[in-house]
Structures are given as C-alpha cells and as structure tokens.
Amino acid sequence: MAIGWTDDDAVLDQIQDSINDEVARVRRGVSDGESLLCCEECGAEIPEARRQAIPGARLCISCQEEADKEQKAVQLYNRRGSKDSQLR
C-alpha cells in the first residue's frame, strides 16, 4: 500500500527546518557589543534599564516596537507546498 511520496519523518523534518530557520532569523537580529546611549533611528535616549537588560540595544522602545511590527509582517516560507496553503 502506497503512503505517499515522502517518508514517515518528512513532516517532522519540515517542522524542525521551520524552527531552525526562525531561530537563525532571531539570532541575526540580536546585536553584540555595547548598547548605544541614543537611538540610532530617532536620536532619543535609550533608558539605562533597557541598555542593561538588552546588551547591544540600538533602538529606543518605541522604535523597537515599530521594527518588531515590520518583522511580523514578513511571512515564513511555506514548506508544505500545498496549493491551498499557498493561496492564503
């Protein structure tokens, strides 16, 4: 009896690949080094608590919120390949 074109672990491999891609994307967004005193977007002072909590902070809270909104607008790659999921 045929079960399909892929092996039994294909779905798990797709899930793991999606997780690995997302972890890599998040790691690319993390800054290293010293936090800035002023936001590189608007020039506002970055609070001391933020600089201590997030090493390498480059944006103030409001600019970071805007950057996060823009990131959420980017959709992840659909690995399933079904026509219905691609039409959404």
N, C-alpha and C positions, 0 to 999 in steps of 0.2 A: 504494500500500500504506500503510495507516494504521500509525503508530508509537506512537500513544497520545495522551493528552490534553495533554501538555506538550511544550515544545520540547526540543531536544537538550541545552541547558545547564541544565535545571531541577535536575538532581542536583547539579551544581557550585554552582548558586545556593543550594541548601539547605545544602550543606556550608559555604559561605562565610558564610551567615547564622548558622549554628550557631557558627562560630568567632568571628564578630563579637559575638554575644551573650555568649559566655564571656569574651572579652577585656573587654567592658564590665562584666561582673559582677566580675571580678577587680579592675579599676580602681576600682570603687565601694568595695571593701573596703580599699584602701590609704589609710592615714591620712597627713595632711600635717602639717607643723609639728614642734614639739619633742616628743621622746619623754617619757613620764611616768617619774618615779622609782619609783613604786609602781604595781602592777597595779590597774586600775580594777574588776576583779571580786573578787579576794581580798585585795588590800592588800599582797601580798608584794613585796619589792624586785625591780625589773627589773634584771638584770645589766648592767653598763656595756657589755660587748661586744655584747649584744643591742641596746641603745639606739644604739650607733654603727653597727651593721650594718643596722638597720632604722629609718630615720628615721620618727618618728611612732608608734613602738611604744606600745601602750596596755595590752597584756596580758603577763603573765609567760609563760614557756614552757609550763607545764602548762595554764594557762587557754587559751592559743592552740591547743594540741593539741585540747582539748575543742571549741573553736569550729570548728576545721577538721573534726572528725568530724561535727559537726552540719551543716556546709555540704555534706559529701559525701552526706549523707542526702537532700538535695534533688536530685531528678532533673531533667535538662534536658528541655525541651519536645521532643516527638517530632514532627518536621516531615514525616516520611514519610507519615503518615496511614493506613497500612495497618491493617486490623483486627487482624491477628496481632500486630503490634508493640505495639499499644495494650493488648492483653490481658496482656502480660508484667508 
